[in-house]
Amino acid sequence: MSPIEARREILAKSRDRIEEDTAYAWAARAVAAYQLHRETGGETWIRDAAHYLDEAYEHAALADRTGTVLQDIRHLVDKSVPRGAI
């Protein structure tokens, strides 16, 4: 993202919305990295998946005070990744 794109984003979205969108993007990366790990056996992918999932949880926690986004992220990941796999 360029500074111009970032400026447009922060003018158009609330900080909470930016955190929510970022959480979903990191969660999708975590699932994708896990899938690549399963396909290739590459240990780097599983480490990346764990890192991406941590980022998703961090941004989800910042997205709202109710924990709704965090719960939704957990549910989304659980649909695609066995619990405890990453």
Secondary structure, 3 states (H helix, E strand, C coil): CCHHHHHHHHHHCCHHHHHHHHHHHHHHHHHHHHHHHHHHCCHHHHHHHHHHHHHHHHHHHHHCCCCHHHHHHHHHHHHHCCCCCC
